[in-house]
């Protein structure tokens, strides 16, 4: 019987997620993908009920995953504040769906679980990005907690640099000015990430990549206090 190396990439049908999926396939994995408009399982992570049904279906129909990469994310700029709906949307699309996936996915005994953060996962940022930044901090904390609860798994929080993606284009349209002009090739970053996640054992670490795909572990002393912004009721 052939042993199947099964990987799941949430948000693996376009953008950076597709680069991750392609890199895993080149490494010999049979990859299951999810996306809003395609993939093996079509589902919107922003719809918590639909998403939970999808996760349960994946666990029922597919082999236990040896690798899970949670790539899906969401960011929106609001210069005049965010309403409650915006906060809830960012929470579900950046960290809520990850909680659901980790609760229901069927994993192999030595699984590798990777959450994708950003430079805002461990830094303070702008008020205009407040819900996104807070949800990314929460995702980092969730990753650390999950690693402690599941020491047999390799669990890491990997943060890419700014990349040439469609999401970045949409964010720039809103008037957001990035902290620097260095833009990475997502294929290069994906290849570096996949190589590291398959060869190293993570214990909840936060790792930041530069535009050349070089990795740096961010120590606790460099992680800034999780931001807590006032949630505006008016836009």
MIGUMAR-774142 format. One record per atom (N, C-alpha, C, O, CB): x negated, y, z. Coordinates in steps of 0.1 Angstrom, whole numbers, padded with zeros to 4 digits, always signed. Glycine has a CB too. Example, Ala and Ser with C-alpha at 12.3 -4.5 7.8 and 13.67 -1.06 7.14 Angstrom:
2
-0132-0057+0078
-0123-0045+0078
-0132-0033+0078
-0142-0033+0085
-0113-0045+0090
-0128-0022+0071
-0137-0011+0071
-0129+0000+0079
-0134+0011+0080
-0141-0006+0057
END
This chain:
235
-0008-0012+0000
+0000+0000+0000
-0009+0012+0000
-0018+0014+0008
+0010+0000+0012
-0006+0022-0009
-0014+0034-0010
-0011+0043+0001
+0001+0046+0004
-0012+0040-0024
-0022+0048+0008
-0020+0058+0018
-0017+0072+0012
-0025+0076+0004
-0032+0058+0028
-0006+0078+0016
-0003+0091+0010
-0007+0102+0020
-0003+0103+0031
+0012+0092+0008
-0016+0111+0015
-0020+0123+0022
-0009+0134+0019
-0010+0140+0008
-0034+0128+0019
+0000+0136+0028
+0011+0145+0026
+0009+0158+0032
+0006+0159+0044
+0024+0138+0031
+0011+0169+0025
+0010+0182+0030
+0023+0190+0027
+0030+0187+0017
-0002+0190+0023
+0027+0199+0036
+0039+0207+0034
+0034+0222+0034
+0027+0226+0043
+0050+0204+0045
+0038+0229+0024
+0035+0243+0024
+0048+0251+0023
+0055+0251+0013
+0026+0247+0011
+0051+0258+0034
+0063+0266+0035
+0060+0279+0029
+0052+0287+0033
+0068+0268+0050
+0068+0282+0018
+0065+0294+0010
+0054+0291+0000
+0046+0300-0003
+0061+0306+0019
+0054+0279-0005
+0043+0275-0013
+0046+0275-0028
+0039+0269-0036
+0039+0261-0010
+0056+0283-0033
+0059+0283-0047
+0055+0295-0054
+0055+0295-0067
+0074+0281-0048
+0050+0305-0048
+0046+0317-0054
+0035+0324-0046
+0033+0321-0034
+0058+0327-0057
+0029+0334-0052
+0019+0342-0045
+0008+0334-0038
+0003+0324-0044
+0026+0351-0035
+0004+0339-0026
-0006+0332-0019
-0003+0318-0016
-0011+0309-0015
-0010+0340-0006
+0010+0315-0013
+0014+0302-0009
+0012+0292-0021
+0008+0280-0018
+0029+0302-0006
+0014+0296-0033
+0011+0287-0044
-0004+0285-0046
-0008+0274-0049
+0016+0293-0058
-0012+0295-0043
-0027+0292-0043
-0031+0282-0032
-0039+0273-0035
-0034+0306-0040
-0024+0282-0020
-0027+0272-0010
-0022+0259-0015
-0030+0249-0013
-0019+0276+0003
-0010+0258-0021
-0005+0245-0026
-0015+0239-0036
-0018+0227-0036
+0009+0247-0032
-0019+0248-0046
-0028+0243-0056
-0041+0238-0051
-0047+0228-0055
-0031+0254-0066
-0047+0245-0041
-0059+0241-0035
-0058+0227-0027
-0067+0219-0028
-0064+0251-0025
-0047+0225-0021
-0044+0212-0014
-0043+0201-0024
-0047+0190-0022
-0032+0213-0005
-0036+0204-0035
-0035+0194-0046
-0049+0190-0051
-0052+0178-0054
-0026+0199-0057
-0057+0200-0053
-0071+0197-0058
-0079+0188-0048
-0088+0181-0051
-0078+0210-0061
-0075+0190-0035
-0082+0182-0025
-0076+0168-0023
-0080+0160-0015
-0081+0189-0011
-0066+0165-0032
-0061+0151-0032
-0048+0149-0024
-0043+0138-0022
-0071+0142-0026
-0041+0160-0020
-0029+0159-0012
-0017+0159-0021
-0016+0165-0032
-0028+0170-0002
-0007+0151-0017
+0007+0152-0023
+0014+0163-0016
+0017+0162-0004
+0014+0138-0022
+0017+0174-0023
+0022+0186-0016
+0037+0188-0018
+0042+0187-0029
+0015+0198-0022
+0044+0190-0007
+0058+0193-0007
+0059+0208-0005
+0053+0214+0005
+0067+0186+0004
+0066+0215-0014
+0067+0230-0012
+0082+0234-0010
+0091+0228-0014
+0062+0237-0025
+0083+0246-0003
+0096+0252-0002
+0095+0266-0006
+0084+0272-0006
+0101+0251+0013
+0106+0272-0011
+0106+0286-0016
+0121+0291-0017
+0130+0283-0017
+0099+0287-0029
+0122+0304-0018
+0136+0309-0020
+0142+0306-0033
+0154+0305-0035
+0135+0324-0018
+0133+0304-0044
+0139+0302-0057
+0132+0290-0064
+0131+0291-0077
+0137+0315-0065
+0128+0280-0057
+0122+0269-0063
+0115+0260-0054
+0116+0261-0041
+0113+0274-0074
+0106+0252-0059
+0099+0242-0050
+0107+0229-0049
+0117+0227-0055
+0096+0248-0037
+0101+0220-0041
+0108+0208-0039
+0120+0209-0031
+0130+0202-0032
+0098+0198-0032
+0121+0219-0022
+0132+0222-0014
+0135+0237-0014
+0126+0245-0010
+0131+0217+0001
+0146+0242-0020
+0149+0256-0021
+0156+0260-0009
+0167+0255-0005
+0157+0259-0034
+0150+0270-0002
+0156+0275+0010
+0151+0289+0014
+0140+0292+0011
+0154+0265+0022
+0159+0296+0020
+0155+0310+0025
+0152+0309+0040
+0161+0306+0048
+0167+0320+0022
+0140+0311+0044
+0136+0311+0058
+0143+0321+0066
+0144+0320+0078
+0121+0312+0060
+0148+0332+0059
+0156+0342+0067
+0169+0338+0071
+0175+0345+0080
+0157+0354+0058
+0175+0327+0065
+0188+0322+0069
+0185+0310+0079
+0182+0299+0074
+0196+0317+0057
+0186+0313+0092
+0181+0303+0102
+0189+0290+0101
+0184+0279+0104
+0183+0309+0115
+0202+0291+0097
+0210+0278+0097
+0207+0270+0085
+0205+0258+0085
+0225+0282+0097
+0206+0277+0073
+0201+0270+0061
+0187+0264+0063
+0185+0253+0058
+0202+0279+0049
+0179+0272+0069
+0165+0267+0070
+0164+0255+0079
+0156+0246+0077
+0156+0279+0076
+0171+0255+0090
+0171+0244+0099
+0176+0231+0092
+0170+0220+0094
+0179+0246+0112
+0186+0232+0084
+0191+0221+0077
+0180+0216+0067
+0178+0204+0065
+0204+0224+0069
+0173+0225+0061
+0163+0222+0051
+0151+0214+0058
+0147+0204+0053
+0157+0234+0044
+0147+0219+0069
+0136+0213+0077
+0140+0199+0081
+0131+0190+0080
+0132+0221+0089
+0152+0197+0086
+0156+0184+0090
+0157+0174+0078
+0153+0162+0079
+0170+0184+0096
+0161+0179+0066
+0161+0171+0054
+0147+0167+0050
+0145+0155+0046
+0168+0179+0043
+0138+0176+0050
+0124+0173+0047
+0119+0162+0056
+0112+0152+0051
+0115+0185+0048
+0121+0162+0069
+0117+0152+0078
+0123+0139+0075
+0117+0128+0077
+0119+0156+0092
+0135+0139+0071
+0142+0126+0068
+0138+0120+0055
+0137+0108+0054
+0157+0129+0067
+0135+0128+0045
+0132+0123+0031
+0117+0122+0028
+0114+0115+0018
+0138+0132+0021
+0108+0128+0035
+0094+0128+0032
+0086+0121+0042
+0090+0120+0054
+0089+0142+0029
+0074+0117+0039
+0065+0110+0048
+0060+0121+0058
+0061+0133+0056
+0052+0104+0040
+0056+0116+0070
+0051+0126+0080
+0039+0134+0074
+0031+0128+0066
+0046+0118+0093
+0039+0146+0077
+0029+0155+0071
+0016+0155+0079
+0015+0155+0091
+0034+0170+0071
+0005+0153+0071
-0009+0154+0077
-0013+0169+0077
-0022+0172+0086
-0018+0146+0068
-0008+0177+0069
-0011+0191+0069
+0002+0199+0067
+0010+0196+0058
-0021+0195+0057
+0003+0209+0075
+0015+0219+0074
+0009+0233+0074
+0002+0237+0083
+0025+0217+0085
+0012+0240+0063
+0008+0254+0062
+0020+0263+0061
+0028+0261+0052
-0002+0257+0050
+0022+0272+0070
+0033+0281+0071
+0029+0295+0066
+0024+0303+0073
+0039+0282+0086
+0032+0297+0053
+0027+0309+0046
+0038+0320+0045
+0034+0332+0045
+0023+0305+0032
+0050+0316+0045
+0061+0327+0042
+0060+0338+0052
+0057+0336+0064
+0075+0320+0043
+0062+0350+0047
+0061+0362+0056
+0069+0374+0050
+0073+0373+0038
+0047+0366+0058
+0071+0384+0058
+0079+0395+0053
+0074+0408+0059
+0072+0408+0071
+0094+0393+0056
+0074+0419+0051
+0070+0432+0057
+0077+0443+0049
+0079+0442+0037
+0054+0434+0056
+0082+0453+0057
+0089+0464+0051
+0085+0477+0058
+0085+0477+0070
+0104+0462+0050
+0082+0487+0051
+0078+0500+0056
+0090+0508+0058
+0099+0509+0050
+0068+0507+0047
+0091+0515+0070
+0102+0525+0073
+0095+0537+0080
+0091+0535+0091
+0114+0519+0081
+0094+0548+0073
+0088+0559+0079
+0096+0566+0090
+0090+0573+0098
+0084+0569+0068
+0109+0564+0090
+0117+0570+0100
+0123+0560+0110
+0134+0563+0116
+0128+0578+0093
+0117+0549+0112
+0121+0539+0122
+0129+0528+0116
+0134+0529+0105
+0129+0546+0132
+0130+0517+0124
+0137+0505+0119
+0150+0503+0128
+0149+0505+0140
+0128+0493+0120
+0160+0498+0122
+0172+0495+0130
+0171+0481+0135
+0162+0474+0132
+0185+0497+0121
+0181+0477+0143
+0181+0464+0150
+0180+0452+0139
+0174+0442+0141
+0192+0462+0159
+0187+0454+0128
+0188+0444+0118
+0174+0442+0112
+0170+0430+0109
+0198+0448+0107
+0167+0452+0110
+0153+0451+0105
+0144+0443+0114
+0136+0435+0110
+0147+0465+0102
+0145+0446+0127
+0137+0439+0137
+0140+0424+0137
+0131+0416+0137
+0139+0445+0151
+0153+0421+0136
+0157+0407+0136
+0153+0400+0123
+0149+0388+0124
+0173+0406+0137
+0153+0407+0112
+0149+0401+0099
+0134+0398+0100
+0130+0387+0095
+0152+0411+0088
+0126+0407+0105
+0111+0405+0106
+0108+0393+0115
+0099+0385+0113
+0104+0418+0111
+0116+0393+0126
+0113+0382+0136
+0116+0368+0130
+0108+0359+0131
+0122+0384+0148
+0127+0367+0123
+0131+0354+0117
+0121+0350+0106
+0117+0339+0105
+0145+0354+0112
+0118+0360+0097
+0110+0357+0085
+0095+0355+0088
+0088+0351+0079
+0112+0367+0075
+0090+0360+0099
+0076+0359+0102
+0073+0349+0113
+0062+0343+0113
+0071+0372+0106
+0082+0347+0123
+0079+0338+0134
+0090+0328+0138
+0088+0317+0142
+0075+0346+0146
+0103+0333+0136
+0114+0324+0139
+0115+0312+0131
+0117+0301+0137
+0127+0332+0138
+0112+0313+0118
+0113+0301+0110
+0101+0291+0113
+0103+0279+0111
+0112+0305+0095
+0090+0296+0118
+0079+0288+0122
+0083+0279+0135
+0080+0267+0135
+0066+0296+0125
+0089+0286+0144
+0094+0278+0156
+0103+0267+0152
+0102+0256+0157
+0102+0288+0166
+0113+0270+0143
+0122+0260+0138
+0114+0248+0131
+0117+0236+0133
+0132+0266+0129
+0105+0252+0123
+0097+0241+0115
+0090+0233+0125
+0090+0220+0123
+0088+0248+0105
+0083+0238+0135
+0075+0231+0144
+0083+0222+0153
+0079+0212+0158
+0066+0240+0152
+0096+0226+0155
+0105+0218+0163
+0110+0206+0156
+0112+0195+0162
+0117+0227+0168
+0112+0207+0143
+0119+0196+0136
+0110+0188+0126
+0113+0177+0123
+0130+0202+0128
+0099+0193+0122
+0091+0186+0112
+0085+0173+0118
+0081+0173+0129
+0080+0195+0107
+0084+0163+0109
+0078+0151+0113
+0063+0151+0109
+0060+0152+0097
+0085+0138+0106
+0054+0150+0119
+0040+0151+0116
+0032+0138+0119
+0037+0130+0126
+0034+0162+0125
+0021+0136+0112
+0013+0125+0115
+0005+0127+0128
+0005+0137+0134
+0002+0123+0103
-0001+0116+0133
-0007+0116+0146
-0019+0126+0147
-0021+0132+0158
-0012+0103+0150
-0025+0129+0136
-0037+0138+0136
-0035+0150+0127
-0044+0154+0120
-0050+0131+0132
-0022+0155+0128
-0019+0166+0118
-0027+0179+0120
-0032+0182+0131
-0004+0169+0120
-0028+0186+0109
-0034+0199+0109
-0023+0209+0106
-0016+0209+0096
-0045+0200+0098
-0021+0219+0116
-0010+0228+0115
-0016+0242+0114
-0024+0246+0123
+0000+0227+0127
-0013+0249+0103
-0019+0263+0101
-0008+0273+0099
+0001+0272+0091
-0028+0262+0089
-0009+0284+0107
+0000+0295+0105
-0008+0306+0099
-0020+0308+0102
+0006+0300+0119
-0002+0314+0090
-0009+0324+0082
-0005+0338+0088
+0006+0342+0088
-0005+0324+0067
-0015+0345+0094
-0013+0358+0100
-0018+0369+0090
-0016+0368+0078
-0020+0359+0113
-0023+0379+0096
-0028+0390+0088
-0038+0398+0098
-0039+0395+0109
-0017+0400+0083
-0044+0409+0093
-0052+0417+0101
-0044+0423+0113
-0050+0427+0123
-0059+0428+0093
-0030+0424+0111
-0022+0429+0122
-0018+0418+0132
-0011+0421+0141
-0009+0435+0116
-0023+0406+0130
-0020+0396+0141
-0028+0398+0153
-0024+0393+0164
-0024+0382+0135
-0038+0406+0153
-0047+0408+0164
-0051+0422+0166
-0060+0425+0175
-0059+0399+0163
-0045+0432+0159
-0048+0446+0160
-0035+0454+0162
-0024+0449+0159
-0056+0450+0148
-0037+0466+0167
-0026+0475+0167
-0025+0482+0154
-0035+0481+0146
-0028+0486+0178
-0014+0487+0151
-0012+0493+0137
-0003+0506+0138
-0003+0513+0147
-0006+0483+0128
+0005+0507+0127
+0013+0519+0125
+0027+0517+0129
+0032+0506+0128
+0012+0523+0110
+0033+0528+0134
+0047+0528+0137
+0056+0523+0126
+0066+0516+0128
+0052+0541+0143
+0052+0527+0114
+0060+0524+0102
+0061+0509+0099
+0070+0504+0093
+0055+0531+0090
+0051+0501+0105
+0051+0487+0103
+0054+0479+0116
+0051+0467+0117
+0037+0483+0098
+0060+0486+0125
+0061+0481+0139
+0067+0467+0139
+0062+0458+0146
+0069+0490+0147
+0079+0464+0133
+0085+0451+0134
+0076+0440+0128
+0075+0429+0134
+0098+0450+0127
+0069+0443+0117
+0060+0433+0111
+0048+0430+0120
+0045+0419+0122
+0055+0439+0098
+0042+0441+0126
+0031+0439+0135
+0034+0431+0147
+0027+0422+0151
+0025+0453+0138
+0045+0435+0153
+0049+0427+0165
+0052+0413+0162
+0049+0404+0170
+0061+0434+0172
+0059+0410+0151
+0062+0396+0148
+0049+0388+0145
+0049+0376+0148
+0072+0395+0136
+0039+0394+0139
+0027+0387+0136
+0019+0385+0149
+0012+0374+0150
+0018+0396+0126
+0020+0394+0159
+0014+0391+0172
+0021+0379+0178
+0014+0371+0184
+0015+0404+0181
+0034+0379+0177
+0042+0368+0183
+0038+0355+0176
+0038+0345+0183
+0057+0371+0182
+0036+0355+0163
+0032+0343+0156
+0018+0338+0161
+0016+0326+0162
+0031+0346+0141
+0009+0347+0163
-0004+0343+0169
-0002+0337+0182
-0008+0326+0185
-0014+0355+0170
+0006+0343+0191
+0008+0337+0204
+0015+0323+0203
+0012+0314+0211
+0017+0347+0213
+0025+0322+0194
+0031+0309+0192
+0021+0298+0188
+0022+0287+0193
+0042+0310+0182
+0012+0302+0179
+0002+0292+0175
-0007+0288+0186
-0010+0276+0188
-0007+0299+0164
-0011+0297+0195
-0019+0294+0206
-0012+0285+0216
-0018+0275+0221
-0024+0307+0214
+0001+0288+0218
+0009+0279+0227
+0011+0265+0222
+0010+0255+0229
+0022+0286+0230
+0013+0265+0209
+0015+0251+0202
+0003+0243+0203
+0003+0231+0205
+0020+0253+0188
-0009+0250+0201
-0022+0242+0202
-0024+0237+0216
-0028+0225+0217
-0033+0252+0198
-0020+0244+0226
-0022+0239+0240
-0012+0227+0243
-0016+0218+0250
-0019+0250+0250
+0000+0228+0237
+0010+0217+0239
+0007+0205+0231
+0011+0194+0235
+0024+0223+0236
-0001+0206+0220
-0004+0195+0211
-0019+0194+0209
-0023+0196+0198
+0004+0196+0198
-0027+0190+0219
-0041+0190+0217
-0046+0180+0207
-0058+0181+0202
-0048+0187+0230
-0038+0170+0204
-0043+0160+0194
-0043+0166+0180
-0049+0160+0171
-0034+0148+0195
-0035+0177+0177
-0035+0183+0164
-0046+0193+0163
-0051+0198+0173
-0021+0189+0162
-0049+0197+0150
-0058+0208+0147
-0048+0220+0144
-0041+0219+0134
-0068+0205+0136
-0048+0230+0152
-0039+0241+0151
-0046+0254+0150
-0054+0258+0159
-0028+0241+0163
-0044+0262+0139
-0052+0274+0138
-0043+0285+0132
-0033+0282+0125
-0064+0272+0129
-0047+0298+0135
-0040+0309+0129
-0050+0317+0120
-0059+0323+0125
-0035+0319+0141
-0048+0316+0107
-0057+0321+0097
-0052+0333+0091
-0041+0334+0086
-0060+0310+0087
-0061+0344+0091
-0056+0357+0086
-0064+0361+0074
-0076+0363+0074
-0059+0367+0097
-0057+0362+0062
-0064+0366+0050
-0066+0381+0050
-0060+0388+0057
-0056+0362+0038
-0075+0386+0041
-0076+0400+0039
-0065+0405+0030
-0057+0397+0026
-0091+0404+0033
-0065+0418+0027
-0056+0423+0017
-0059+0416+0003
-0070+0415-0001
-0057+0439+0015
-0048+0412-0003
-0050+0404-0016
-0041+0410-0026
-0031+0417-0024
-0047+0389-0013
-0044+0406-0039
-0035+0410-0050
-0023+0401-0051
-0024+0391-0058
-0044+0410-0063
-0013+0405-0044
+0000+0397-0044
+0012+0406-0047
+0011+0418-0046
+0002+0390-0031
+0023+0399-0051
+0035+0407-0054
+0040+0414-0041
+0045+0425-0042
+0046+0398-0059
+0039+0408-0030
+0043+0414-0018
+0036+0427-0015
+0041+0437-0010
+0042+0405-0006
+0023+0427-0018
+0015+0439-0016
+0019+0450-0025
+0020+0462-0021
+0000+0436-0018
+0023+0446-0038
+0028+0456-0047
+0040+0463-0042
+0042+0475-0043
+0030+0450-0061
+0049+0455-0036
+0062+0460-0031
+0060+0469-0019
+0066+0479-0018
+0071+0448-0028
+0050+0465-0011
+0047+0473+0001
+0041+0486-0003
+0045+0497+0003
+0037+0465+0010
+0033+0486-0013
+0026+0499-0017
+0037+0509-0023
+0036+0521-0022
+0016+0496-0028
+0047+0503-0030
+0058+0511-0035
+0065+0519-0024
+0070+0530-0027
+0068+0503-0043
+0065+0514-0012
+0072+0521-0001
+0064+0533+0004
+0069+0540+0013
+0075+0511+0010
+0052+0534+0000
+0044+0545+0005
+0033+0541+0015
+0026+0550+0020
+0052+0556+0010
+0032+0529+0017
+0022+0524+0027
+0008+0525+0021
+0005+0521+0010
+0024+0509+0031
-0001+0531+0029
-0015+0532+0025
-0024+0523+0033
-0025+0524+0045
-0020+0547+0027
-0030+0513+0026
-0038+0503+0033
-0050+0509+0040
-0055+0520+0036
-0042+0492+0024
-0056+0503+0050
-0067+0508+0058
-0080+0508+0049
-0089+0516+0053
-0069+0500+0070
-0081+0501+0039
-0092+0501+0030
-0088+0497+0016
-0077+0492+0014
-0104+0492+0035
-0097+0499+0007
-0094+0496-0007
-0100+0483-0012
-0099+0480-0024
-0099+0507-0016
-0105+0475-0003
-0111+0462-0007
-0099+0451-0009
-0093+0448+0001
-0121+0457+0003
-0098+0446-0021
-0087+0437-0024
-0093+0424-0028
-0101+0423-0037
-0077+0443-0035
-0088+0413-0022
-0094+0400-0025
-0085+0392-0035
-0074+0395-0038
-0094+0391-0012
-0092+0383-0042
-0085+0373-0051
-0079+0363-0042
-0086+0355-0035
-0095+0367-0061
-0066+0361-0043
-0059+0351-0034
-0064+0337-0037
-0064+0328-0028
-0044+0352-0036
-0068+0334-0049
-0073+0320-0052
-0086+0317-0044
-0088+0306-0040
-0075+0318-0067
-0094+0327-0043
-0107+0326-0036
-0104+0323-0021
-0110+0315-0015
-0116+0338-0038
-0095+0331-0015
-0092+0330-0001
-0085+0317+0002
-0088+0311+0012
-0083+0342+0003
-0076+0313-0007
-0069+0300-0005
-0079+0288-0005
-0078+0279+0004
-0059+0298-0016
-0089+0288-0014
-0098+0278-0015
-0107+0277-0002
-0110+0266+0003
-0108+0280-0027
-0111+0289+0003
-0119+0289+0015
-0111+0284+0027
-0116+0277+0035
-0124+0303+0018
-0098+0289+0028
-0090+0285+0039
-0088+0270+0039
-0089+0263+0050
-0077+0292+0039
-0084+0264+0028
-0081+0250+0027
-0093+0242+0030
-0092+0232+0037
-0076+0246+0013
-0105+0246+0025
-0117+0239+0029
-0120+0239+0044
-0124+0228+0049
-0129+0245+0021
-0118+0250+0050
-0120+0251+0065
-0109+0243+0072
-0113+0236+0082
-0120+0265+0069
-0097+0244+0068
-0086+0237+0076
-0088+0222+0075
-0083+0215+0084
-0073+0241+0071
-0094+0217+0064
-0095+0203+0062
-0108+0197+0068
-0109+0185+0070
-0095+0199+0048
-0117+0205+0071
-0130+0201+0076
-0133+0204+0091
-0142+0198+0097
-0141+0206+0068
-0126+0214+0096
-0128+0218+0110
-0116+0215+0119
-0105+0215+0114
-0132+0233+0110
-0119+0214+0132
-0108+0212+0142
-0106+0225+0149
-0115+0231+0154
-0112+0201+0152
-0093+0230+0148
-0089+0242+0154
-0082+0239+0167
-0076+0229+0169
-0080+0251+0145
-0083+0248+0177
-0077+0247+0190
-0069+0260+0193
-0069+0264+0205
-0087+0244+0201
-0062+0265+0183
-0054+0277+0185
-0061+0290+0182
-0056+0301+0185
-0049+0278+0199
-0073+0289+0176
-0081+0301+0173
-0075+0310+0162
-0067+0305+0154
-0095+0297+0168
-0078+0323+0163
-0074+0332+0153
-0087+0335+0144
-0097+0338+0150
-0069+0346+0159
-0086+0333+0131
-0097+0334+0122
-0094+0345+0111
-0083+0344+0105
-0101+0321+0116
-0103+0354+0110
-0101+0365+0099
-0111+0362+0088
-0122+0359+0090
-0103+0379+0105
-0106+0363+0076
-0114+0362+0064
-0117+0375+0057
-0108+0384+0057
-0107+0352+0053
-0129+0377+0052
-0131+0389+0044
-0129+0386+0029
-0124+0375+0026
-0146+0393+0046
-0131+0396+0021
-0127+0395+0007
-0135+0385-0001
-0131+0380-0012
-0128+0408+0000
-0146+0380+0005
-0154+0370-0002
-0150+0356+0003
-0156+0346-0002
-0169+0372+0001
-0141+0355+0012
-0136+0342+0017
-0144+0337+0029
-0143+0326+0032
-0137+0332+0006
-0152+0346+0035
-0160+0342+0046
-0152+0344+0059
-0145+0353+0061
-0173+0351+0047
-0153+0334+0068
-0144+0333+0080
-0152+0338+0092
-0164+0336+0094
-0139+0319+0082
-0144+0345+0101
-0149+0349+0114
-0139+0347+0125
-0127+0351+0124
-0153+0365+0113
-0143+0339+0135
-0133+0337+0146
-0132+0349+0154
-0143+0355+0158
-0138+0325+0154
-0120+0354+0157
-0118+0366+0165
-0117+0362+0180
-0107+0355+0184
-0105+0373+0161
-0126+0366+0188
-0126+0362+0202
-0115+0370+0210
-0110+0380+0205
-0140+0365+0208
-0112+0365+0221
-0102+0371+0230
-0105+0385+0233
-0095+0393+0234
-0100+0363+0243
-0117+0389+0234
-0121+0402+0238
-0117+0412+0227
-0117+0424+0229
-0135+0403+0241
-0116+0407+0214
-0113+0416+0203
-0098+0417+0200
-0094+0425+0192
-0120+0411+0191
-0090+0408+0206
-0075+0408+0204
-0069+0419+0212
-0069+0419+0224
-0069+0394+0207
-0063+0429+0206
-0057+0440+0213
-0044+0436+0219
-0038+0427+0215
-0056+0452+0203
-0040+0444+0229
-0027+0441+0235
-0016+0441+0225
-0015+0449+0216
-0024+0452+0246
-0007+0431+0227
+0004+0430+0218
+0012+0443+0218
+0016+0447+0229
+0013+0418+0221
+0015+0449+0207
+0022+0461+0206
+0037+0459+0210
+0043+0449+0206
+0021+0468+0193
+0042+0468+0218
+0057+0469+0221
+0062+0482+0218
+0060+0492+0225
+0059+0465+0236
+0069+0483+0206
+0074+0496+0201
+0088+0497+0206
+0096+0488+0208
+0072+0497+0186
+0092+0510+0207
+0106+0513+0209
+0114+0509+0197
+0110+0513+0186
+0108+0528+0213
+0125+0502+0198
+0133+0498+0187
+0143+0508+0184
+0153+0510+0191
+0140+0484+0190
+0141+0515+0173
+0150+0526+0169
+0163+0521+0164
+0164+0511+0157
+0144+0535+0158
+0174+0528+0168
+0187+0524+0164
+0191+0531+0151
+0202+0528+0145
+0197+0526+0175
+0183+0541+0147
+0187+0548+0135
+0175+0548+0126
+0163+0548+0130
+0190+0563+0139
+0178+0548+0113
+0168+0547+0102
+0165+0562+0098
+0156+0564+0090
+0172+0539+0090
END
